[in-house]
């Protein structure tokens, strides 16, 4: 079961699409709607010492989306559900496990303090902050039922998310180099609230196998992400823009605590590069942005060396 815990932690870290490109906010009355789909694959794992070694094949397919709402010229409301739902997921070392289910929903508000639309005006520098709350959406997941399936050797569902409430904070900093280029520094931190052991598949399986009572609390701790992005935008035709982004990101999670006791080697670290290309079609009656990215692992610890390919479509509305 430790193997399953590490696989699911990997999915949480690698599935995140919270790689911001800019501290820009939407003008008042402008909305953006995004749908995305991602495919993740690995046959390697980073061990506790950071060495990449052979591992069992893992495949994941997810969908998700988000809505950005220009509340004022300085504040953009955000509803974020990406990855929202894992449609299919399998790991060859866990042949009976279906790694599927609904992820957490984020509700937040991005506030530009410094910038063209900020409370402090600047043409060369942008700074924004985004506090939020994390809400689990897999309400119908029953860990006890799935644990009984594990014991009986039947196929079972292992939810690939924490399914926990939390509080988050994001920081966006842009250094504007020219009209076409800017450098973005992005930070994201979430503190998850502990969940009951009754909602944890591993704890339920451990009890059924005679390994001890179900613990009172499972504490996943935090998720921390930081990245640096080089952004370039140019026009390739009337009403058509091309955006190129090269982000380098590092993320980490601590050891999971069970009733206050850390579970060894469950904390993760992950370093990756995520080249991204986007085309903005402003000439259409309903403007459309098409984005394609590829996430390449560089280094990590206690985590699957997962590569991630994602396509997203974004449209814009004004009311």
C-alpha positions in Angstrom: 0.0 0.0 0.0 3.0 2.3 0.4 3.5 2.0 -3.3 0.0 3.2 -3.9 0.4 6.2 -1.6 3.5 7.3 -3.6 1.7 6.9 -6.9 -1.2 9.0 -5.8 1.1 11.7 -4.4 2.8 11.8 -7.8 -0.5 12.3 -9.6 -1.3 15.2 -7.3 2.0 16.9 -7.9 2.4 16.2 -11.6 -1.2 16.8 -12.5 -1.2 20.4 -11.3 -1.7 23.0 -14.1 -1.1 25.9 -11.7 1.9 27.2 -13.7 1.1 30.9 -14.1 2.5 33.0 -16.9 1.6 36.5 -15.9 0.5 38.9 -13.1 -2.1 40.3 -15.5 -5.8 40.5 -14.5 -8.9 40.7 -16.7 -10.6 44.0 -17.3 -14.0 44.5 -15.5 -16.8 42.6 -17.2 -14.5 40.3 -19.2 -14.7 36.5 -18.6 -12.5 33.7 -19.9 -13.6 30.0 -20.0 -11.0 27.2 -20.4 -11.3 23.5 -21.1 -8.2 21.3 -20.9 -7.2 17.7 -21.3 -3.9 16.0 -20.3 -2.2 12.7 -20.8 0.6 11.6 -18.4 3.0 8.7 -18.8 5.9 7.3 -17.0 8.0 4.1 -16.7 10.7 5.6 -14.4 10.6 6.8 -10.8 12.9 9.1 -8.8 13.9 7.2 -5.6 14.6 8.7 -2.2 18.1 9.7 -3.3 17.0 11.4 -6.5 18.2 8.6 -8.8 16.0 7.8 -11.8 15.3 4.1 -11.9 13.1 1.8 -14.0 9.5 1.5 -12.7 6.2 0.0 -13.8 4.3 1.8 -16.5 1.8 4.4 -15.5 -0.8 6.2 -17.6 -3.3 8.9 -16.7 -5.9 10.9 -18.7 -7.5 13.9 -17.1 -9.9 16.7 -18.0 -10.5 20.0 -16.3 -11.3 23.7 -16.7 -11.4 27.1 -15.2 -13.4 30.4 -15.3 -11.8 33.8 -14.8 -14.1 36.7 -14.1 -13.1 40.4 -14.3 -14.9 41.7 -11.1 -13.1 45.1 -11.2 -10.1 46.3 -13.1 -7.9 45.2 -10.3 -9.6 42.0 -9.1 -10.3 38.8 -11.1 -12.3 36.0 -9.5 -11.2 32.4 -10.4 -13.0 29.1 -10.3 -10.3 26.4 -11.0 -10.9 22.7 -11.4 -7.9 21.4 -13.2 -7.1 18.6 -13.2 -10.8 18.2 -12.5 -11.5 14.6 -13.2 -9.2 11.6 -14.0 -11.0 9.7 -16.7 -8.6 6.8 -16.7 -5.6 5.8 -14.7 -3.5 2.7 -14.3 -0.2 1.6 -12.9 1.2 -1.8 -13.9 2.3 -2.5 -10.3 -1.3 -2.1 -9.1 -3.3 -4.1 -11.7 -6.5 -4.1 -9.7 -6.5 -0.3 -9.1 -8.5 2.2 -11.1 -6.8 5.5 -10.4 -9.8 7.7 -11.3 -12.1 10.2 -9.7 -12.8 13.9 -9.1 -10.2 16.4 -7.9 -10.3 19.5 -5.7 -12.0 22.7 -6.7 -10.2 26.1 -6.1 -12.1 29.3 -5.5 -9.8 32.4 -5.4 -9.5 36.1 -6.2 -6.5 37.5 -8.0 -5.6 41.1 -7.0 -3.2 43.2 -9.0 -1.5 45.6 -6.6 1.1 46.9 -9.0 0.8 47.2 -12.8 -1.1 48.8 -15.7 -4.4 48.0 -14.0 -3.0 47.9 -10.4 -3.7 50.3 -7.5 -0.1 51.4 -8.0 0.5 52.2 -11.6 3.7 50.8 -13.4 4.5 50.0 -17.0 7.7 47.9 -16.2 6.6 45.8 -13.2 3.5 43.9 -12.2 2.7 42.3 -8.8 -0.4 40.3 -7.9 -1.6 38.0 -5.1 -4.3 35.4 -5.1 -5.7 34.0 -1.8 -8.1 31.0 -2.2 -9.9 28.0 -0.7 -9.6 24.4 -1.7 -12.8 22.3 -1.8 -12.9 18.5 -2.3 -15.5 17.3 -4.9 -15.3 13.4 -4.6 -18.2 13.4 -2.2 -19.4 9.9 -3.1 -16.0 8.1 -2.6 -16.3 5.4 0.1 -12.8 4.3 1.3 -14.2 1.4 3.4 -16.0 -0.1 0.4 -12.9 0.2 -1.8 -10.7 -1.3 1.0 -13.0 -4.4 1.2 -12.4 -4.8 -2.6 -8.7 -4.6 -2.1 -8.8 -7.4 0.6 -11.0 -9.6 -1.6 -8.8 -9.2 -4.6 -11.4 -7.4 -6.7 -10.9 -4.3 -8.9 -11.0 -1.1 -6.8 -11.0 2.7 -7.1 -8.0 4.6 -5.7 -8.9 8.3 -5.7 -5.9 10.1 -7.2 -6.3 13.2 -5.1 -6.1 14.2 -1.4 -9.9 15.0 -1.4 -9.2 17.5 1.4 -10.1 21.1 2.2 -7.4 23.7 2.3 -6.3 27.3 2.0 -4.0 28.6 -0.7 -2.0 31.7 -1.6 -0.4 32.5 -5.0 2.1 35.3 -5.8 2.7 36.6 -9.3 5.6 38.9 -10.2 6.3 40.2 -13.7 9.4 42.0 -14.9 8.5 43.6 -18.3 11.5 43.5 -20.6 9.9 44.8 -23.7 6.6 45.0 -25.4 6.9 41.4 -26.5 8.7 39.8 -23.6 8.5 39.5 -19.8 9.9 37.4 -17.0 7.4 35.9 -14.5 8.1 34.6 -11.1 5.3 32.5 -9.6 4.7 31.0 -6.2 1.9 28.7 -5.0 1.3 27.4 -1.5 -1.6 25.3 -0.2 -2.1 24.1 3.4 -4.4 21.1 3.5 -6.6 20.4 6.5 -6.3 16.9 8.0 -8.8 14.3 6.9 -10.4 11.5 9.0 -8.7 8.1 8.8 -12.2 6.8 7.9 -11.8 8.6 4.5 -8.3 7.2 3.8 -8.0 4.0 1.7 -4.6 3.0 3.1 -5.8 3.2 6.7 -8.9 1.2 6.0 -6.9 -1.6 4.2 -4.4 -1.6 7.1 -7.2 -2.2 9.6 -8.8 -4.9 7.6 -5.4 -6.7 7.3 -5.0 -6.6 11.1 -2.4 -3.9 11.1 -4.1 -1.6 13.7 -7.1 0.6 14.2 -8.0 3.3 11.7 -6.2 6.6 12.8 -8.1 9.7 13.8 -6.2 12.1 11.4 -4.3 11.9 8.2 -2.4 15.1 7.6 -1.0 15.7 4.1 0.6 19.0 5.1 1.3 21.4 2.3 1.9 21.6 -1.4 4.6 24.2 -2.5 5.3 25.2 -6.1 7.7 27.8 -7.5 8.6 28.6 -11.1 10.3 31.1 -13.3 8.8 31.7 -16.8 10.2 33.5 -19.8 7.3 34.7 -22.0 7.5 35.9 -25.6 4.5 37.2 -27.6 4.4 38.3 -31.2 1.8 39.0 -33.9 1.8 36.5 -36.8 -1.1 38.0 -38.7 -3.9 40.5 -38.3 -5.7 39.6 -35.1 -3.5 36.5 -34.5 -0.8 36.3 -31.7 1.7 33.7 -31.0 2.9 33.1 -27.4 5.9 31.1 -26.4 6.6 30.3 -22.7 9.5 28.4 -21.2 8.9 27.7 -17.4 11.2 25.9 -15.0 9.4 24.7 -11.9 10.1 23.1 -8.6 7.5 21.6 -6.3 7.5 19.7 -3.0 5.3 18.1 -0.4 6.2 16.9 3.2 5.9 13.4 4.6 2.3 12.5 5.3 1.5 12.4 9.1 -0.7 9.7 10.6 -1.9 10.8 14.0 1.1 13.2 14.2 3.7 10.6 13.2 5.4 11.1 9.8 5.3 8.2 7.3 8.9 7.8 6.1 9.7 8.6 2.4 6.3 10.0 1.5 7.5 13.5 1.0 8.2 14.5 -2.6 10.3 16.9 -4.6 10.1 17.5 -8.4 11.9 19.6 -10.9 10.7 19.9 -14.5 10.6 22.2 -17.5 7.3 22.9 -19.3 7.7 24.5 -22.8 4.4 25.9 -23.9 3.1 27.3 -27.2 -0.2 29.2 -27.6 -2.0 30.9 -30.5 -4.6 33.6 -29.8 -7.2 34.1 -32.5 -8.7 37.5 -31.8 -10.1 37.8 -35.3 -12.9 35.3 -34.6 -16.4 36.5 -33.5 -15.7 34.6 -30.2 -11.9 35.0 -29.5 -10.2 31.6 -29.0 -6.8 30.6 -27.6 -5.3 27.2 -28.2 -2.5 26.1 -25.9 -0.2 23.1 -26.1 2.4 22.2 -23.5 4.7 19.4 -22.6 6.0 18.8 -19.1 9.5 17.1 -19.0 10.8 15.8 -15.6 14.4 16.7 -14.8 14.9 15.6 -11.2 12.9 14.4 -8.2 12.7 12.4 -5.1 10.0 9.8 -4.1 8.0 10.5 -7.2 7.1 9.1 -10.6 9.1 10.6 -13.4 6.0 11.5 -15.3 5.9 13.3 -18.6 2.7 15.3 -19.2 1.2 16.6 -22.5 -1.8 19.0 -22.3 -4.0 20.8 -24.7 -6.4 23.6 -23.6 -8.9 25.8 -25.3 -9.8 29.2 -23.9 -12.6 31.6 -25.1 -13.4 35.1 -23.9 -16.7 36.9 -23.3 -17.6 40.4 -22.3 -20.7 41.5 -20.5 
